[in-house]
Amino acid sequence: MHPDDRDGFKAQIRRLCPDHPGYAVCFRFCCRDGREVWLEETARGEFDAAGKLLRVKGLTRDISERKRAELALAERTLQLALAAKAALVGSYSYDVSTDTLQVSEGFAALHDLPGGDDRDYARGLAGRDAPGGS
């Protein structure tokens, strides 16, 4: 068993009692050839009349493919979230002659601003960036 998963697995066994005789746990197993596989185990303890644990019977199955798919999905979800943030970078252009600021949707979303062509917004930016501006 993978060293990082041993304590959790042992805790599952120690928690077994007549009132709560079963458990389900996922853990990594280190094979002799160096491979690491994910296993899922569901089991139930059998107890004597005094409540002493006699044996544990259960089923252990290899869920490595499912775990790899879950990890790949989690990684892809993170990549998409980062791409969505990067898409919000956006752009803007300012026309000095007309005092017009053209803001892309990404820029507007990133800065919580109205998008498009907005002269009042341009004046507001100029006032905010100027010394003594708000």
C-alpha positions as CSV (number, residue, x, y, z in Angstrom):
1,M,0.0,0.0,0.0
2,H,1.2,3.5,-0.7
3,P,2.7,5.0,2.4
4,D,0.5,8.1,2.2
5,D,-2.6,6.0,2.3
6,R,-1.8,3.6,5.1
7,D,-3.0,5.6,8.0
8,G,-6.4,6.3,6.4
9,F,-6.8,2.7,5.6
10,K,-5.9,1.6,9.2
11,A,-8.3,4.1,10.6
12,Q,-11.1,2.6,8.6
13,I,-10.3,-0.9,10.1
14,R,-10.1,0.5,13.6
15,R,-13.5,2.2,13.3
16,L,-15.3,-1.1,12.6
17,C,-17.7,-2.0,15.3
18,P,-21.0,-4.0,15.4
19,D,-23.0,-0.7,14.9
20,H,-20.9,0.3,11.9
21,P,-19.5,-2.9,10.5
22,G,-18.7,-1.7,6.9
23,Y,-16.4,0.6,5.1
24,A,-15.5,1.8,1.6
25,V,-12.1,3.2,0.8
26,C,-9.9,4.1,-2.2
27,F,-6.1,3.8,-1.9
28,R,-3.0,3.5,-4.0
29,F,-1.1,0.2,-4.1
30,C,2.6,0.0,-5.1
31,C,3.3,-3.1,-7.2
32,R,6.6,-4.9,-7.1
33,D,7.3,-3.9,-10.7
34,G,7.1,-0.2,-9.7
35,R,3.6,0.5,-11.0
36,E,1.1,2.3,-8.9
37,V,-2.5,1.2,-9.1
38,W,-5.6,2.7,-7.5
39,L,-7.8,0.2,-5.6
40,E,-11.3,0.6,-4.2
41,E,-12.3,-1.7,-1.4
42,T,-15.7,-2.2,0.2
43,A,-15.8,-4.6,3.2
44,R,-17.7,-5.6,6.2
45,G,-16.5,-6.8,9.6
46,E,-17.9,-9.9,11.3
47,F,-18.1,-9.8,15.1
48,D,-18.6,-12.3,17.9
49,A,-21.3,-12.0,20.5
50,A,-19.0,-9.8,22.7
51,G,-18.4,-7.4,19.8
52,K,-14.9,-8.6,19.0
53,L,-13.9,-8.3,15.4
54,L,-13.4,-11.8,14.0
55,R,-12.7,-11.2,10.3
56,V,-13.2,-8.7,7.5
57,K,-14.7,-9.8,4.2
58,G,-14.9,-7.6,1.2
59,L,-14.2,-6.9,-2.4
60,T,-11.2,-5.0,-3.8
61,R,-11.3,-3.8,-7.4
62,D,-8.8,-2.0,-9.6
63,I,-10.1,1.5,-10.4
64,S,-6.8,2.8,-12.0
65,E,-8.5,3.7,-15.3
66,R,-11.3,5.6,-13.6
67,K,-8.8,7.5,-11.4
68,R,-6.7,8.4,-14.4
69,A,-9.8,9.7,-16.2
70,E,-10.8,11.7,-13.1
71,L,-7.3,13.2,-12.8
72,A,-7.3,14.1,-16.5
73,L,-10.7,15.7,-16.2
74,A,-9.6,17.7,-13.1
75,E,-6.5,18.9,-15.0
76,R,-8.5,19.8,-18.1
77,T,-11.0,21.7,-15.9
78,L,-8.2,23.7,-14.3
79,Q,-6.7,24.4,-17.8
80,L,-10.1,25.7,-19.0
81,A,-10.5,27.9,-15.9
82,L,-7.1,29.4,-16.5
83,A,-7.9,29.9,-20.2
84,A,-11.1,31.6,-19.3
85,K,-9.2,34.0,-17.0
86,A,-6.6,34.6,-19.7
87,A,-9.4,35.4,-22.2
88,L,-10.6,38.2,-19.8
89,V,-7.3,40.1,-20.3
90,G,-8.8,41.9,-23.4
91,S,-7.6,45.1,-24.9
92,Y,-8.6,48.8,-25.3
93,S,-7.8,51.7,-27.6
94,Y,-8.1,55.4,-26.9
95,D,-8.7,58.0,-29.7
96,V,-7.1,61.3,-28.5
97,S,-8.9,63.4,-31.1
98,T,-12.4,62.3,-30.1
99,D,-11.6,61.5,-26.4
100,T,-13.1,58.0,-27.1
101,L,-12.1,54.8,-25.4
102,Q,-12.9,51.5,-27.1
103,V,-12.9,48.7,-24.6
104,S,-13.0,45.0,-25.5
105,E,-15.4,42.7,-23.8
106,G,-12.6,40.8,-22.0
107,F,-11.1,44.1,-20.7
108,A,-14.5,45.3,-19.5
109,A,-15.3,42.0,-17.8
110,L,-11.9,41.8,-16.1
111,H,-12.3,45.3,-14.7
112,D,-16.0,45.2,-14.1
113,L,-16.6,48.0,-16.6
114,P,-19.1,48.7,-19.4
115,G,-17.8,47.5,-22.8
116,G,-17.8,49.3,-26.2
117,D,-17.4,52.9,-27.0
118,D,-17.7,55.1,-23.9
119,R,-16.5,58.7,-23.8
120,D,-17.6,59.2,-20.2
121,Y,-15.7,56.2,-19.1
122,A,-12.6,57.6,-20.8
123,R,-12.9,60.8,-18.9
124,G,-13.4,58.9,-15.7
125,L,-10.2,56.9,-16.3
126,A,-8.3,60.1,-17.1
127,G,-9.5,61.6,-13.8
128,R,-8.7,58.5,-11.8
129,D,-5.1,58.2,-13.2
130,A,-4.4,61.9,-13.0
131,P,-2.7,63.3,-9.9
132,G,-5.4,64.2,-7.4
133,G,-8.0,62.1,-9.3
134,S,-10.5,59.9,-7.6
